[in-house]
Amino acid sequence: MDTGTILGYAAGYIAAMGGAFLLYLPVIVLLVALLIAGGLLELLLLPFIALFRRLRRRAAPDMDPSWLLDRRR
């Protein structure tokens, strides 16, 4: 095997890798775009998420449910 054959094989492998990369490039771009869009949406909704968490952490009022069973009414 001479040098030209080895260089030809190397160029073929590099071309195959480049072709596979170009084949999957739209999927990679779409994935990156969806990740960026999701991050921006989360940044926009961050105040609402904080408000929701604050409302969920608030303690429930201290109510005694025994008035439901009161037969004197």
Secondary structure, 3 states (H helix, E strand, C coil): CCHHHHHHHHHHHHHHHHHHHHHHHHHHHHHHHHHHHHHHHHHHHHHHHHHHHHHHHCCCCCCCHHHHHCCCC
